[in-house]
Amino acid sequence: MAKFKRLTTGALGALGAAALLSGSAQAQNIGQELIDAVMGGKVDLTLRTRFEHVDDDALAPGGGKVKDANAFTLRSVLGYETGRFYGFGAYASAVDVSAFGGEAYNSTVNGKTDRAVVADPETTEVSQVYASYQVPPGAYGADPNNYLTGTNIRYGRQQIIFQNHRWIGNVVWRQKFQMYDGARLNYDSKRFGVNFNYAYIYNVNQIFTERSGNRADWRMNTHLVNLDLDVGHWIPAVPAHLIGYALLFDYNNGAPVGRSVPVGSALVGQSSSRASNKTFGVRLNGKFPFARQRGPQALTLVYTGEYAHQSDYANGAGVIDADYIFGQLGFEWFGVHLSGAYELLSGNGRYALQTPFATLHGHNGWADQFLTTPAQGLQDVWIQAGLDTTGAVASLPDTWRQVLGNIKLLARYHDFNSDQGSIHYGREFDIQAVKQVTPQLSILLKYANYWADGDNTPATQLASNITQDTQKWWVQGLFKF
């Protein structure tokens, strides 16, 4: 609680501190301007209700298969953002996660270990609270061509997302999001086609609640750097983004590094700080239309290539040494998307590349069987097909466009293998449909089916979830006001 008080005091106090920096010519209006900034903000409200069913062949602590999970939950977030006071502002939000129907699932804290896990424990707590500063219009000659335009600084508890959530994300799929405590500088320059991010993080507030003990907070001294260059801004013939990143994680002893230490890893039983690591990587992605006229009607090549290397940092163990490779190639045309990809998180039996702060649900299958990379590594080969119906129904009458339009369909098939040895972990099929009913309301239907390869997978060397079949399905409604 003291930590939240410090964050809240800093966020709200920033507006008052800014008053001391204003010129004497504005002194007579300073009080009213401050009041206008505080009172003239905006409220945001998000409600997300979801039913999640899990059929998991994992074993219960007392023996036998765990019971199916049925989780009916509601996520409510209420936030308030102040207006700007000479560039200064603040934001605060609270989240409540409620469960209905008797919590017929293992939330990780409710003691129902005889049921499958749905990591959405009930809680009510602060979600975000931060103070911010951004270069205001007219300041320092600010205009779209000014060097400082696009500068934004934040301090406090906040969400941070880099690119596709692969390394740094907010775990948006779970009902309680992952937040970061620290300071962040963002420079988004339209003039130079550059988006630069630097963040210093001293704690990660995870999806678990305070009832989870040390799993709720991950203490660290971490530096994150991400530079996104819009190549097309400088070379119009090359519509691409070139991204470089450096992620330096220095974990405190006592940090919950379980998701970074798979079964069989050389780090098992060692202090938390021994999992500290650094990752340097580069990513190139873009879309190349085969026609001069760009848009959904043009046949477009979609491509991504990425490489990163992870090694020990600070007090990290020397065994930390792994590579990341990702490549994707596909096409888009009239709202249809077809692509295939290869992803490698290397492992040698003693250590495998880990990404514990990613939004992991979006990677390596929606059944969430690879939240921790096995010590033998992971090779994920997948193909996907998607359809956005908006363009396909454009010529239909209004009534049919309203019914059939604004629907996004996606299906994906994964094949999972180890990097070291010849272990075939299993396969997975995922499919979902999202309907944007109104600008404020969307509905989602989703299904995931993971088939473990019981014949070739040595269960004694792997986490038990990887060796067990799992099916999950979801029905969700999202309201934003």
Residue pairs with C-beta under 8 A, 6 or more apart in sequence:
3 181
3 203
4 126
4 129
4 157
7 126
7 129
7 130
7 156
7 157
7 181
8 92
8 126
8 129
10 131
10 155
10 156
11 90
11 91
11 92
11 129
11 130
11 131
11 155
11 156
12 90
12 131
13 131
14 88
14 89
14 90
14 131
14 132
14 133
14 155
15 34
15 37
15 38
15 82
15 85
15 88
15 89
15 90
15 131
16 34
17 88
18 85
18 86
18 87
18 88
19 30
19 31
19 34
19 85
21 86
22 30
22 86
26 33
33 85
34 85
36 83
37 82
37 83
37 84
37 85
37 88
37 89
38 82
38 83
38 85
39 83
40 82
40 83
41 80
41 81
41 82
41 83
41 89
42 80
42 81
43 78
43 79
43 80
44 77
44 78
44 79
44 80
44 81
44 93
44 480
44 481
45 76
45 77
45 78
45 79
45 479
45 480
45 481
46 75
46 76
46 77
46 478
46 479
46 480
46 481
47 74
47 75
47 76
47 77
47 478
47 479
48 74
48 75
48 175
48 476
48 477
48 478
48 479
49 72
49 73
49 74
49 75
49 476
49 477
50 71
50 72
50 73
50 74
50 75
50 175
50 474
50 475
50 476
50 477
51 70
51 71
51 72
51 474
51 475
51 476
52 69
52 70
52 71
52 73
52 105
52 118
52 120
52 472
52 473
52 474
53 68
53 69
53 70
53 71
53 472
53 473
53 474
54 68
54 69
54 71
54 105
54 116
54 117
54 118
54 470
54 471
54 472
55 68
55 116
55 470
55 471
55 472
56 65
56 66
56 68
56 69
56 116
56 117
56 465
56 468
56 469
56 470
57 65
57 452
57 468
57 469
57 470
58 65
58 66
58 116
58 464
58 465
58 468
58 470
59 65
59 66
59 464
59 468
60 66
60 67
60 113
60 114
61 113
61 114
62 114
66 106
66 113
66 114
66 115
66 116
67 114
67 115
67 116
68 115
68 116
69 104
69 105
69 106
69 115
69 116
69 117
69 118
70 101
70 104
70 105
71 99
71 103
71 104
71 105
71 107
71 118
71 120
72 99
72 100
72 101
73 97
73 98
73 99
73 100
73 118
73 120
73 175
74 96
74 97
74 98
74 100
75 95
75 96
75 97
75 175
75 176
76 95
76 96
76 97
76 98
77 93
77 94
77 95
77 96
77 127
78 93
78 94
79 91
79 92
79 93
79 94
79 127
79 128
80 91
80 92
80 93
81 89
81 90
81 91
82 89
82 90
82 91
83 89
84 134
84 136
86 136
86 139
87 133
87 134
87 135
87 136
87 139
88 131
88 132
88 133
89 131
89 132
89 133
89 134
90 129
90 130
90 131
90 132
91 128
91 129
91 130
91 132
92 126
92 128
92 129
92 130
93 126
93 127
93 128
93 129
94 124
94 125
94 126
94 127
95 123
95 124
95 125
95 126
95 127
95 176
95 177
96 123
96 124
97 120
97 121
97 122
97 123
97 124
97 175
97 176
98 122
99 107
99 120
99 122
103 110
103 112
103 122
104 112
104 115
105 112
105 115
105 116
105 117
105 118
106 112
106 113
106 114
106 115
106 116
106 117
106 118
107 117
107 118
107 119
107 120
107 121
107 122
108 117
108 119
108 121
108 208
108 212
108 215
109 121
109 208
109 209
109 211
109 212
110 121
110 122
119 174
119 207
119 208
120 174
120 175
120 176
121 176
121 208
121 209
121 211
121 212
122 209
123 176
123 209
123 210
123 211
125 209
125 210
126 157
127 157
127 177
127 179
128 156
128 157
128 158
128 159
128 179
129 156
129 157
130 154
130 155
130 156
130 157
130 158
131 154
131 155
131 156
132 152
132 153
132 154
132 155
133 152
133 153
134 151
134 152
134 153
135 142
135 146
135 148
135 149
135 150
135 151
136 142
139 148
140 146
140 148
142 148
142 149
143 149
144 190
144 191
145 191
146 191
147 189
147 191
149 189
149 190
149 191
150 186
150 187
150 188
150 189
150 190
151 185
151 186
151 187
152 185
152 186
152 187
152 188
153 183
153 184
153 185
153 186
154 183
154 184
154 186
155 182
155 183
155 184
156 181
157 179
157 180
157 181
157 205
158 179
158 180
158 184
159 170
159 177
159 178
159 179
159 180
160 168
160 170
160 180
160 184
160 197
160 199
160 201
160 224
161 168
161 169
161 170
161 359
162 168
162 169
162 197
162 224
162 226
162 245
163 226
163 228
163 243
163 283
164 362
165 172
165 358
165 359
165 362
165 363
166 326
166 355
166 358
166 363
167 245
167 247
167 279
167 281
167 308
167 355
167 357
167 358
168 224
168 226
168 247
168 357
168 358
169 178
169 357
169 358
169 359
169 362
170 177
170 178
170 179
170 359
171 177
171 178
171 206
171 207
171 359
171 360
171 361
172 359
173 359
173 361
173 362
174 207
174 361
176 207
176 208
176 209
177 207
178 204
178 205
178 206
178 207
178 357
178 359
179 204
179 205
180 199
180 201
180 203
180 204
180 205
181 201
181 202
181 203
181 204
181 205
182 199
182 200
182 201
182 202
182 203
182 222
183 199
183 200
184 197
184 198
184 199
184 200
185 196
185 197
185 198
185 199
186 195
186 196
186 197
187 194
187 195
187 196
187 197
188 194
188 195
188 196
189 195
189 196
192 233
193 229
193 230
193 231
193 232
193 233
193 234
194 227
194 228
194 229
194 230
195 227
195 228
195 230
196 226
196 227
196 228
197 224
197 225
197 226
197 227
198 223
198 224
198 225
199 222
199 223
199 224
200 222
200 223
200 224
201 220
201 222
201 223
201 224
202 219
202 220
202 221
202 222
203 217
203 218
203 219
203 220
204 217
204 218
204 220
204 357
205 216
205 217
206 215
206 216
206 217
206 218
206 256
208 215
208 216
209 216
210 216
214 254
214 255
214 256
215 256
215 258
218 251
218 255
218 256
218 257
219 251
219 252
219 254
219 255
220 249
220 250
220 251
220 252
220 255
221 250
221 252
221 314
222 247
222 248
222 249
222 250
223 246
223 247
223 248
224 245
224 246
224 247
224 248
225 245
225 246
225 247
226 243
226 244
226 245
227 243
227 244
227 245
228 241
228 242
228 243
229 241
229 242
229 243
230 241
231 238
231 239
231 240
231 241
231 242
231 286
232 238
232 239
232 240
232 286
238 286
239 286
239 287
239 288
239 289
240 284
240 285
240 286
241 283
241 284
241 285
241 286
242 282
242 283
242 284
243 282
243 283
243 284
243 285
244 281
244 282
244 283
245 279
245 280
245 281
245 282
245 283
245 308
246 278
246 279
246 280
247 278
247 279
247 280
248 278
248 313
249 276
249 277
249 278
249 313
250 273
250 276
250 313
250 314
250 315
251 257
251 272
251 273
251 275
251 276
251 314
252 272
252 273
253 271
253 272
253 273
254 272
255 272
255 273
255 275
256 272
257 267
257 272
257 275
257 356
258 372
259 354
259 356
259 371
259 372
260 267
260 275
260 354
260 356
260 372
261 267
261 268
261 275
261 372
262 352
262 372
262 373
262 374
262 375
262 463
263 374
263 375
263 461
263 462
263 463
264 349
264 350
264 374
264 375
264 376
264 461
264 462
265 350
265 351
265 352
265 375
266 317
266 319
266 350
266 351
267 274
267 275
267 317
267 319
267 320
267 351
270 317
271 315
273 314
273 315
273 316
274 315
274 316
274 317
275 316
275 317
275 320
275 354
276 312
276 313
276 314
276 315
276 316
277 310
277 311
277 312
277 313
277 316
277 320
277 354
278 310
278 311
278 312
278 313
278 316
279 308
279 309
279 310
279 324
280 308
280 309
281 306
281 307
281 308
281 309
281 324
282 306
282 307
282 308
283 304
283 305
283 306
283 326
284 303
284 304
284 305
284 306
285 303
285 304
285 305
285 306
286 302
286 303
287 300
287 301
287 302
287 303
287 332
288 300
288 301
288 303
289 298
289 299
289 300
289 301
290 298
290 299
290 300
290 301
291 298
291 299
294 300
296 332
296 333
296 334
296 335
296 388
296 391
297 333
297 334
297 391
298 333
299 331
299 332
299 333
300 331
300 332
300 333
301 329
301 330
301 331
302 328
302 329
302 330
302 331
302 332
302 337
302 339
303 328
303 329
303 330
304 326
304 327
304 328
304 341
305 326
305 327
305 328
306 324
306 325
306 326
306 327
307 323
307 324
307 325
307 326
308 323
308 324
309 322
309 323
309 324
310 320
310 321
310 322
310 323
310 324
310 353
310 354
311 320
311 321
311 322
312 318
312 319
312 320
312 321
313 320
317 351
319 350
319 351
320 351
321 351
322 345
322 346
322 347
322 348
322 351
322 352
322 353
322 377
323 344
323 346
323 353
324 344
324 345
324 346
324 353
325 342
325 343
325 344
325 346
326 341
326 342
326 343
326 344
327 341
327 342
328 339
328 340
328 341
328 342
329 339
329 340
329 341
330 337
330 338
330 339
330 340
330 384
331 337
331 338
331 339
334 391
334 392
335 387
335 388
335 389
335 390
335 391
335 392
336 385
336 386
336 387
337 384
337 385
337 386
337 387
337 388
338 384
338 385
338 386
339 383
339 384
340 381
340 382
340 383
340 384
341 380
341 381
341 382
341 383
341 384
342 379
342 380
342 381
343 363
343 364
343 378
343 379
343 380
343 381
343 382
344 377
344 378
344 379
344 380
344 419
345 352
345 353
345 354
345 355
345 373
345 377
345 378
345 419
346 352
346 353
346 377
346 419
347 353
347 373
347 374
347 375
347 376
347 377
347 378
347 418
347 419
347 420
348 375
348 376
348 377
348 419
348 420
349 375
349 376
349 420
349 421
350 375
351 375
352 373
352 374
352 375
352 376
352 377
352 378
352 419
353 373
353 377
354 372
354 373
355 363
355 373
356 372
360 368
360 370
360 371
361 368
363 370
364 370
364 378
364 380
364 414
364 416
365 380
365 414
365 416
365 428
365 430
365 448
365 450
366 428
366 430
366 432
366 446
366 448
366 472
367 428
367 430
367 448
367 449
367 450
367 470
367 471
367 472
368 472
369 416
369 425
369 426
369 428
369 450
369 465
369 466
369 470
370 378
370 380
370 416
370 466
372 463
374 418
374 425
374 462
374 463
374 466
375 461
376 418
376 419
376 420
376 421
376 423
376 461
376 462
377 418
377 419
377 420
378 416
378 417
378 418
378 419
378 425
379 416
379 417
379 418
379 419
380 414
380 415
380 416
381 414
381 415
381 417
382 412
382 413
382 414
382 415
383 412
383 413
384 410
384 411
384 412
384 413
385 410
385 411
386 408
386 409
386 410
386 411
387 407
387 408
387 409
387 410
388 407
388 408
389 404
389 405
389 406
389 407
389 408
389 409
390 405
390 406
390 407
393 400
393 401
393 404
393 405
394 401
394 405
396 404
406 435
406 436
406 437
407 433
407 434
407 435
407 436
408 433
408 434
409 431
409 432
409 433
410 430
410 431
410 432
410 433
411 429
411 430
411 431
412 429
412 430
412 431
413 427
413 428
413 429
413 430
414 427
414 428
414 429
414 430
415 427
416 424
416 425
416 426
416 427
416 428
417 423
417 424
417 425
418 424
418 425
422 456
423 456
423 457
423 458
423 462
424 453
424 456
424 457
425 452
425 453
425 457
425 462
425 466
426 450
426 451
426 452
426 453
426 457
426 466
427 450
427 451
427 453
428 448
428 449
428 450
428 451
429 448
429 449
430 446
430 447
430 448
430 449
431 446
431 447
432 444
432 445
432 446
432 447
433 444
433 445
433 446
434 442
434 443
434 444
435 442
435 443
435 444
436 442
437 443
440 479
440 480
440 481
441 477
441 478
441 479
442 477
442 478
443 476
443 477
443 478
444 474
444 475
444 476
444 477
444 478
445 473
445 474
445 475
445 476
446 473
446 474
446 476
447 471
447 472
447 473
447 474
448 470
448 471
448 472
448 473
449 470
449 471
449 472
450 469
450 470
450 471
451 469
452 466
452 467
452 468
452 469
454 467
457 466
457 467
459 467
